[in-house]
Amino acid sequence: MGIVVEGLSKAFGSTQVLKDISFNIPRGETTVLLGASGAGKSTLLRMLNLLETPDQGTMKVADMDFNFTRDHDSKSLNKQACALRRKVGMVFQQYNLWPHMTVLGNLIEAPVVQGMPKEQATSKAKELLERVGLSEKADAWPSSLSGGQQQRVAIARALMLSPDVLLFDEPTAALDPAITNQVVEVIKELSQSGITQVVVTHEVEFARKIASKVIYLEDGHIVEDGSSDRFANPETEAFRSYLEH
């Protein structure tokens, strides 16, 4: 399995955001997390690379095992989180590119800081830019790129450390439909390479285009969990209603 989650729960103050969440994602699947605002999907995604810490439950991601309790050892968990993030890349809605660096600079910064020789990092960055269709933009500044181009640079940057798992948080929310298709093509191409991808979105048509598996959440619970066939044949009335609206 690429990801195994058992009994994850999370509260912020008195608000219970996730309630006893369990699911499996086979290695190499592209899984979409769907649900209305407040359903808990972004919190769940952030737990998969420990940007948020569950209150309880267990999790296996990229062959690393975690067992969460409310009195966890923060120092030990922070060390584990750093190791996990070397294996789990994340692409954010707002791209988060460094504006004072060129596209190439954005890609090589973290790997070089972590010890990759600059020549090796540069070579890999150029390969990845070609992979996402932006080889001619290596020396461009982020401000000169369209939203779709910036998002593809962000994806390439996340791939620089060769992650086992790639997480996307609303990657097309700021993009128009034509530009969204560029991101669709990159995600589809990555799915052929065996990388496990988890994508949070509220855009059903985007989800249909990329998903091999879908998980639908409502009010902190998983309501529907299955293959992409569920888009055509929902098993729950709740998911059927969501798709119709």
N, C-alpha and C positions, 0 to 999 in steps of 0.2 A: 504493500500500500504506500502511496505517496504521502497521504495525511490520514491520521486516525484520531478522532476526537471523541471523548467519552465524558459525559456529565459535566460539561463546562457551564459555569454560572458566573454572572458578573452584575454587581450593583454599584451605582453611583449614589452615595447617600442612601436615601430611603427608596430610590427608584431601581427596581430590578429590571435590568436591560436584557439580560440573557438568562434563560431558565432551563437548566439541565439539558444542554445541547449535546447531541451525539450524531456523528456521521463519519463515513469513510469516503475518501477520494482515491481511486486507483492512480498509480504513477502514470503520468503522461496525459491524464484527462484535463480538459478545459471545463471547469465548473463555474457556473454563474450563480451568484447569490442575489436573489430577487426579493423585493418586499417594499412596502410603503415606507415613507420617512418615519423613523422611530422604531422600525421593526427590529433593529439590532444588527443589521448586516455589516455596517462599517465597523462597529465595535468588534464583531466576530472576526472580520478580516484582520484588524489590527492585532488581535490576539495571536494570529498565526505567525507573526514575527516578533511578538512580545512588546509591541508598542503600547499595548494594554495588557495588564496581568489579570488572568482569571482569578476569581475568589476560591474556586474549587474545581476539581475535575482532573482529567489526564489528557495529554496530547502527545502525539508522535508526528513530527514534521521533519522531513529530510533526514531520516534515520536518527533523530535526536528525540529522547523521551523526557517528558515533563510531568510532574505530579504536583498539583497546586493545592495549597491549604492557606487559610487566612493568616497563619503565623509563619509564612515562608521566610527563608533567609534571603533578604534583599541583596546582599553582597554577592552571594552565590548565584542568585537568579540573574543579576546584571551581567555577570561573567558569562553565563549560559546564553543570555540574549545576544551578546556581542558575537559569540560563536555561531548562533543560529542565523544572524543577519548576513553572515558570509555565505550562507547557503540559500537564503530566501531573499530575493530582490523585491522591491516595491516600486510601483509607478503610481504617482499621485495625480489627482484631478488637475492641479494647478502647475504641473510640470516640475516646478522647483529647480529649474536650471539656474546656475550661477551667472548673473548678467555680466560680470566683469571678466568672464572667461569665454574663449571661443568654444564652438561645438566640440572640437577635439580636446580642448582643455577640460571641459566638463566631463568627458568620458575617461580621461586618464588620471584625473586628480586622485580619486579614492584608491585605485589599484596601486599607484606609485607610492602613496602614503603608507599603504599596507605592505610595501616591499617588492612589488613587481618592477622589474627594470623598465625604465622609461621607453626604451626602444621596443621592448616586447609589448608594453601597453599601447604604444602608438600604432604598432602593426595590428594588434587586435581591434583597436578602436576603428581603424580604417576598414577592416573586414566587416565589422558590425554596421558601420554607416552604409556600406554597400548593401548589406543584407536588408536594411530598412529603407533603401532607395534614396539615400542622402549623401552619397560619396562626394558630391561636389560642394557640400556645405561644411566641410571640416574646418575651414578657417573663418566661417561666418560667425557673427555675434547672435545670441539668442533673440535679441530684439528685432532682428531682420527677418526672422522666420515666421511663417504662419502658425496658427495654433496646432494644426495637424502635424506640421514639421517638428515643432517643439515637442509634441507628445511622442513622436517617433524617436527623437533624440533621447528623450527620457527613458524610453524602452531600451534603446541601445546602451545607455549608461547603466541601467539595471542589469544588463546581461554581461557587463564587463568582468564580473567575478564568477562567471559560469554558474549561476545559481541552479539548484535542483528544483526550486519552486519560485514562481513569479506571481506576485499579487498585484492586482489593479484596483484602485479605488475610484470609481466613477470616471474612467479614462476618457469618455467621450462627452461628458456633461457640458463642456464649454465649446463643443465643436458642432458645425452645421452638418447636415446629412452627407453631403458630398465628401467632406473631409473625414467624417467618421469612417467611411469605407476604406480609407487608407489604413486606419488603425485595425479595422476588421481583417484586412489582408495580412498585416504583420502578425496578428494573433493566430490566424489560421496557419501561417507559415511556421510559426514557433511550435504549434501543436504537432506538426509533422516531425519535429526534432526530438520529441519525447519529454520535453519539459512539462512539469505539472503547473497549470495555471488556474488561479482563482480570481474571478472578476466580480466586483460589486457594481451593479448598475440598476437603474430604474427604467431603462429603455428596453422594452420587450423585443422590438425588432432587431436591435443590436444583439441582444441575448440569443435570439433564435439563430442568428448567423454564425455565432462562434461556439455555442455550447455543445459539449458532448454529454454534460450532466447538469442538472438544475436543482438547486435547493431554494425553496420559497419559505420565507419567515413572516410570521405575524406576531406582534406583541412579545418578542423574545423567545418564541417557540418555532421549531421547524414543523411546517404544516405539510409540505410536499418535498420529496427527495427521490429523484430517479433520473433516468436517462433523458436525453433531449426529446424523446418520444412523448414526454409528458406535455410538451407544448401543444401537440395535436390531441392528446388523450389524457387530460388531467384526471387524477384519481380523487381529488377533493373538490368540493363545491367552492371552497374559498379560493383555490388557485384558478379555477375556471372563471370565477367572477373577476379576479385580478386581471387575467388576460383579456377579458372582454372590455375592460375599462382602461 
